[in-house]
Amino acid sequence: MLVSYFTFRALKETLSQIQQTDLSPNKTEYKWLYTFASENNPNDSQRFIKALFAARPDYGQRILAQRQSLFDDWGDHFMPQTVGKAIEDQNLEHLRDQLFATVNLDEACLFTGDDAECIPEEEKVQEKVEASVKNKESSVDEAEEEEPEGIA
C-alpha cells in the first residue's frame, strides 16, 4: 500500500516537473503522461510501472528514481525499513526487466551458460536453414567429384 502511495506521489511530482519544463506546443509531453496515468491506474504500482516502461522507458526510470528519492526523504523519519526494502526490490525488478527488454535477452541465458539458448528463435531457424543449404551444397560437390570425367 505504501509503495503505491510513493508511486502516486512520484507521478505527481514528475507531472509537475514536466509541466514546468515542457517547451513543446500545447505541453504534449505533460499531456501524454497525464493521459497515460488516467488510463493506467497508478494505485496499482507494479502494473502501472510495467505499462509505463513498455510505453516510455525514460518516464518509467524517472518515476522509479523519484519514488526512491521521496522514500529516502521521508523514510528515515516516518517509515519502517521494510517499506524501503520493498521499494528498492520493486525498482530493481523493473529496471532488470527493462534491461532484458532493451537487449532482447532471455533470463534463462544468464543461468545456464548455454549460448545456444540465448539466440533468438528467428536466428536459430536461420542458422538451421543455412546449415542445411551448406550440407546440400557439400553433398552436391562430393557427387560431382565422384562422377567420371569421360562421360559426356
C-alpha positions in Angstrom: 0.0 0.0 0.0 2.8 2.5 0.9 4.7 1.6 -2.3 1.6 2.5 -4.3 1.4 5.8 -2.4 5.0 6.6 -3.2 4.4 5.7 -6.8 1.4 8.1 -6.9 3.5 10.9 -5.2 6.3 10.3 -7.7 3.9 10.6 -10.6 2.5 13.9 -9.2 6.0 15.3 -8.8 7.1 14.2 -12.2 4.0 15.6 -13.8 4.7 18.9 -12.0 8.3 18.9 -13.2 7.3 18.1 -16.8 4.6 20.8 -16.8 7.2 23.4 -15.8 9.9 22.3 -18.2 7.9 21.1 -21.2 8.5 23.6 -24.0 6.6 21.7 -26.7 3.4 23.3 -28.1 0.4 22.5 -26.0 2.5 20.7 -23.4 2.4 17.4 -25.3 4.8 15.5 -23.0 2.8 16.6 -19.9 -0.5 15.6 -21.6 0.9 12.3 -22.7 1.9 11.3 -19.2 -1.3 12.7 -17.7 -3.4 10.7 -20.2 -1.3 7.6 -19.6 -1.8 7.9 -15.8 -5.6 8.4 -16.2 -5.8 5.3 -18.4 -3.5 3.1 -16.2 -4.3 3.4 -12.5 -1.1 4.4 -10.6 -2.6 2.9 -7.4 -1.6 -0.5 -8.8 2.1 0.5 -8.8 3.5 -2.7 -10.2 1.2 -2.8 -13.2 1.5 0.9 -13.7 5.3 0.9 -13.8 5.4 -2.1 -16.1 3.0 -0.4 -18.5 4.9 2.8 -18.3 8.2 1.0 -19.1 6.6 -0.7 -22.1 5.3 2.7 -23.4 8.1 5.1 -22.4 11.1 3.7 -20.6 12.5 7.2 -19.9 9.4 8.1 -17.9 9.5 4.7 -16.1 13.0 5.3 -14.9 12.2 8.8 -13.9 9.2 7.7 -11.8 11.4 5.0 -10.1 14.1 7.5 -9.3 11.5 10.0 -8.0 9.8 7.3 -5.9 13.2 6.3 -4.4 14.0 9.9 -3.6 10.7 10.5 -2.0 11.1 7.5 0.2 14.7 8.4 1.2 13.4 11.9 2.2 10.5 10.5 4.3 11.7 7.0 5.2 14.2 7.9 7.9 11.6 9.7 10.0 8.3 8.0 9.4 8.6 4.7 7.6 9.9 1.3 8.6 12.8 -0.1 6.7 10.7 -2.9 5.2 8.9 -0.4 3.0 12.2 0.9 1.8 13.3 -2.6 1.0 10.1 -3.3 -0.9 10.6 -0.1 -3.0 14.2 -1.0 -3.7 13.3 -4.5 -4.7 10.5 -3.4 -7.0 12.7 -0.7 -8.6 15.4 -3.3 -9.2 12.9 -5.7 -10.7 11.5 -3.1 -13.1 15.0 -1.9 -14.1 16.1 -5.5 -14.6 13.1 -6.3 -16.8 13.7 -3.1 -18.8 17.3 -4.1 -19.3 16.3 -7.6 -20.6 13.8 -6.0 -22.9 16.3 -3.5 -24.2 18.9 -6.1 -25.1 16.3 -8.7 -26.1 17.8 -11.2 -23.8 16.0 -14.2 -22.1 16.5 -14.5 -18.4 17.4 -18.2 -18.8 20.6 -17.3 -20.7 22.1 -15.8 -17.5 21.9 -19.0 -15.5 22.5 -21.8 -18.0 25.7 -20.7 -19.6 24.5 -22.3 -22.9 25.0 -19.7 -25.7 22.6 -21.7 -27.9 19.7 -20.9 -25.6 20.4 -17.2 -25.8 20.0 -17.0 -29.6 16.5 -15.7 -30.5 14.3 -18.3 -32.3 14.4 -16.4 -35.6 18.2 -16.6 -35.7 18.1 -20.3 -34.7 15.8 -21.0 -37.7 18.0 -19.0 -40.0 21.1 -20.9 -38.8 19.4 -24.2 -39.4 18.4 -23.2 -42.9 22.0 -22.0 -43.6 23.4 -25.3 -42.3 21.0 -27.3 -44.3 21.9 -25.4 -47.5 25.6 -25.8 -46.7 25.2 -29.6 -46.2 23.3 -29.9 -49.6 26.0 -27.9 -51.4 28.8 -30.1 -50.0 26.9 -33.3 -50.9 26.4 -32.0 -54.5 30.1 -31.1 -54.7 31.0 -34.6 -53.5 28.7 -36.2 -56.1 30.3 -34.1 -58.8 33.8 -35.3 -57.7 32.7 -38.9 -57.8 31.3 -38.6 -61.4 33.8 -39.8 -64.1 35.0 -37.1 -66.3 34.9 -39.1 -69.5 31.1 -39.2 -69.6 29.6 -36.6 -71.9 
